[in-house]
Amino acid sequence: MSAAVPMLRAERVEGQGQVPATVGESPVWRAAEQALYWVDIPARKIVRLRVDTATRSEWVLPEKVACIAFGRDGKVLAGCESGLFAVTLPEADVGVDAPARALVTKLAAPVFSAPDMRFNDGRCDRQGRFWAGTMVQDMAAAVPAGALYRFDERGVLSAPVIEALIVQNGLAWSPDGRTMYLSDSHPSRRLVWTFDYDIDEGRPHNRRVFADLHRYEGRPDGAAIDVDGCYWICANDAGRVLRFTPDGTLDRQIEVPAIKPAMCAFGGRELDTLFVTSIRPGVGATEHDGHLFAVRPGVQGCAEADYAGAL
């Protein structure tokens, strides 16, 4: 990294003694609750932290959950192992010592093109269509069987829109919704692409390389967009979050105490706090790996759209 690029440092949000996530992903800010939600994929958990009171709640699902978005009725739309689910998170009996059971209804499922696949990164476009991609769970196998799907407001799951992905990631849309971003995290790819996006049809086209992380440290993981249209991408394996301007220039970076930052999201009362989830490596983990971090980078983020359909 160039020393000329400004560096900030994220600080850990969770206190001592909090059990770390194995794979912390998909942070989503809920302004009405002043709460951040995220998932721990292998633990099959959705986690909520009410930031003002530091109150934490957890719910367990029947299978691995990788990405979430909220419906307009407060239910959760979740990408899991076998498909997409509508999830209700009951407030009753949400304990401190044990997670409550989420109530789930299967909505749709793709025809997976290889064994042992699941959904990975997902979020809504500005119009409220839910997009999510799939991957083979054994990332080391480097099987390009992943695909990106659209789940529209009618509850219809598309055929694969983009195929031949190894580890789909990095979904985001520009503030006006007319540019879509997508990454592939696999070490052999390490690319972020950008697309022109038809907001009426929900169709990306004119794919081109936006950022090649072979030029930088780390692999591109989950991302967020700020009000200036800049793209914040977690640099997994490098303990960094990188900000690229709309023309692809790296202009800021954030140091994260965890080596594997996984995904970031803007939150806080003014949407001026960047929250970062992380992964705990199987070997050589530190006390910070797998925890949640936050920083105020001096810019506001864009509010995430809710799913526009019924759940």
LUMRO-938271 format. One record per residue (C-alpha): residue in three letters; x, y, z. Coordinates in steps of 0.5 Angstrom, whole numbers, plus 500, padded with zeros to 3 digits. Example, Ala and Ser with C-alpha at 12.3 -4.5 7.8 and 13.67 -1.06 7.14 Angstrom:
<dopas>
ALA525491516 SER527498514 
</dopas>
This chain:
<dopas>
MET500500500 SER502507499 ALA504511505 ALA501517501 VAL494514502 PRO491516509 MET490511514 LEU485510520 ARG484505525 ALA478501527 GLU477499534 ARG473493537 VAL466494539 GLU465488543 GLY467487550 GLN472482553 GLY469475554 GLN465476548 VAL465469544 PRO468471537 ALA464469531 THR467464526 VAL465467520 GLY462474522 GLU459477515 SER453481513 PRO452487517 VAL446491516 TRP444497520 ARG437498523 ALA436505524 ALA429504528 GLU432500533 GLN439503533 ALA442496532 LEU447492528 TYR445485525 TRP450480522 VAL451473522 ASP456468524 ILE455463518 PRO458456521 ALA454457527 ARG448458524 LYS446465528 ILE443472527 VAL446476532 ARG444483534 LEU447489538 ARG443495540 VAL449500540 ASP446505545 THR445500550 ALA451494548 THR445489549 ARG446483545 SER441478542 GLU442471538 TRP438467534 VAL439460531 LEU437458524 PRO436450522 GLU442451517 LYS448456515 VAL446463514 ALA450467510 CYS447474508 ILE441477510 ALA436483508 PHE430486512 GLY423486509 ARG419492510 ASP415488515 GLY421487519 LYS422480517 VAL429477515 LEU430475508 ALA436470509 GLY441466504 CYS442460507 GLU445453505 SER439450501 GLY436457499 LEU433463501 PHE428463507 ALA423468510 VAL426469518 THR422471524 LEU426473530 PRO422472536 GLU423477541 ALA420472547 ASP426468550 VAL432471547 GLY437469552 VAL444472554 ASP447465555 ALA443461549 PRO440463542 ALA433463541 ARG430459535 ALA428463529 LEU422461525 VAL424460518 THR420459511 LYS423457505 LEU422461499 ALA426459493 ALA432455491 PRO437455485 VAL439449482 PHE446448485 SER451446479 ALA456442484 PRO455439490 ASP456442497 MET454449495 ARG451455499 PHE449462498 ASN454467500 ASP454475500 GLY447478498 ARG444485499 CYS438489496 ASP439494490 ARG436501491 GLN429498488 GLY429493493 ARG430487489 PHE435482493 TRP441479490 ALA445474492 GLY451469490 THR453462491 MET459458492 VAL462451493 GLN463451501 ASP470448500 MET474455497 ALA480451497 ALA477447491 ALA477453487 VAL471450483 PRO468456479 ALA461453480 GLY458460483 ALA453464480 LEU449471482 TYR441471482 ARG436476483 PHE430475487 ASP425480485 GLU419483489 ARG414478486 GLY418473490 VAL421470483 LEU428467483 SER432468477 ALA436464473 PRO443465474 VAL445472472 ILE452472472 GLU456465472 ALA463462473 LEU464465480 ILE469462485 VAL467466491 GLN462471490 ASN462477494 GLY463485494 LEU455486492 ALA454494492 TRP450499488 SER452506487 PRO447512491 ASP443513484 GLY443505483 ARG445505476 THR452502478 MET453495481 TYR459492484 LEU461485485 SER467481487 ASP470474487 SER474473493 HIS478467491 PRO486468491 SER486466484 ARG481472482 ARG482478487 LEU478482482 VAL472487483 TRP468488477 THR463494476 PHE457494471 ASP452499468 TYR445497472 ASP438498469 ILE434500475 ASP428498471 GLU429491469 GLY434490475 ARG439488470 PRO447489470 HIS451489463 ASN457492461 ARG462488466 ARG469491467 VAL474491472 PHE474496477 ALA479494482 ASP485489481 LEU487487488 HIS493483486 ARG496490486 TYR494491493 GLU494487500 GLY489482501 ARG483479498 PRO476483496 ASP471481501 GLY464484503 ALA463492501 ALA459498502 ILE458505499 ASP458512502 VAL454518499 ASP460520495 GLY459514491 CYS466511494 TYR466503494 TRP469501501 ILE472494501 CYS474489506 ALA481487504 ASN481480507 ASP488477510 ALA490484510 GLY487487516 ARG485493512 VAL478496509 LEU480500502 ARG476506499 PHE476506492 THR473513489 PRO468512483 ASP474512478 GLY477506481 THR483510485 LEU485508492 ASP484514497 ARG483511504 GLN484505508 ILE482503515 GLU487498519 VAL483493523 PRO486489529 ALA483482525 ILE487479520 LYS480477516 PRO475483516 ALA470480512 MET464485511 CYS463493512 ALA456497513 PHE455504515 GLY450505521 GLY450510527 ARG445515528 GLU448519522 LEU450513518 ASP457516520 THR460510523 LEU463504519 PHE462497522 VAL466491520 THR465484522 SER471479521 ILE473472521 ARG477468526 PRO482464522 GLY483456524 VAL491457526 GLY494463529 ALA488467531 THR489473536 GLU484476541 HIS481480536 ASP479476530 GLY472474529 HIS470480533 LEU466487531 PHE470493530 ALA467500528 VAL471507526 ARG468514524 PRO471515517 GLY469522516 VAL463521511 GLN456518511 GLY454512508 CYS448510504 ALA442507508 GLU441500505 ALA434498502 ASP429493505 TYR426488500 ALA421490496 GLY416484496 ALA412480502 LEU415475506 
</dopas>
